[in-house]
Amino acid sequence: MKQIKLRVVSDDGVEATISTDGSQGGVEDYYAVVSVDGFIKEKKVYGIDPVQSFVLGLKLIEELTTDKRIGDDDDVAITPGASWRIEVVED
């Protein structure tokens, strides 16, 4: 499997990255590698197949960045995360 690497970018810079190449951490334990600025660095997220590990890694990014993306001010017309984007990293 060819490596897939994405980064989540805000106006402040890279907020998170996730990558997978189909590597296994044991028998039928596949993992994706996740980093979230200010929280975790190169954490392996395991799943029963490459798809599950990648989805669980994206869910972790979603959970750890919620406060920055959604915000807590009801008076703000635009959600802070509206300007965030997902980019493919080409190595």
N, C-alpha and C positions, 0 to 999 in steps of 0.2 A: 504494500500500500504506500502511495506517495504521501509525504507529510503534508498536513493541512495546518496552517497557522493563521489565526485571526487576532486582530487587536481592536479594542474598543477605545475610541478616541473622543475626548471632549475638547472644548476650547482651551482647557488647561493642559492638554497633552494626553499621553497614553494613560488610560485608566485601568486597563486590564488586557491580558493576553491569554489565549488558549491554543494549544496545539496537540495534535495526535499523529502518530504514524502507524497505528495498529499494533504498537508494542504491548507485550504481555508482562505482567508483574508476577505471574504464577500460572498455574493451569487454569485456563479459561478466565483469567482476570486481566482484562484490558484496561488501559488507563489513558487519560488525557492529562496534560500538564497545564495548570492554571496559575496565573499571578494576578493579584489585584492590588493596585497601589494603596499602600497604607495598611494592608491586611495580611496578605500571604504572598510568598514568593516561591514559584515552581513547586506547587503542591500537586501530587498525583491524585487524581480522582478516578476511582476504579468503577468498572461496570462489567456486566457479563459478556458484552461485546463492544467493539469500537464505537458503535452508534450510541449505546447507552452511556458509556463513559464520557463521550463528548457532550451529550445532552445534560448530564449531571454537572459537568464542568460549567456549561453555560448557565445553568440554574444557580450555581454557586456565585457566579459573576453577577447575575441578576439580583440575588439576595444581598450581596455585600455592597452593591452600588445603589441600591434603592433610594437611600436618603439623599445622595448627591443628585440622582436623576429626577426623582419625583419632587423633592423638597417638602417643606412643611408649612408653607405660607399660602393660605387659601386665597389671598388677594392678588397673587401673581397670575397674570394672564397667560403667560407661556411657561410650560413645564421646563425646568432647567435641562432635563435630558433630551429635549426636542432637538437640540443641536448636536447630540452625540451621534457618532457614526461607527460602523463596523468596516474595517479594512482588511483585505487579504494581504498577508506578508509574503513577499517573494524573496526567498533566500538565494 
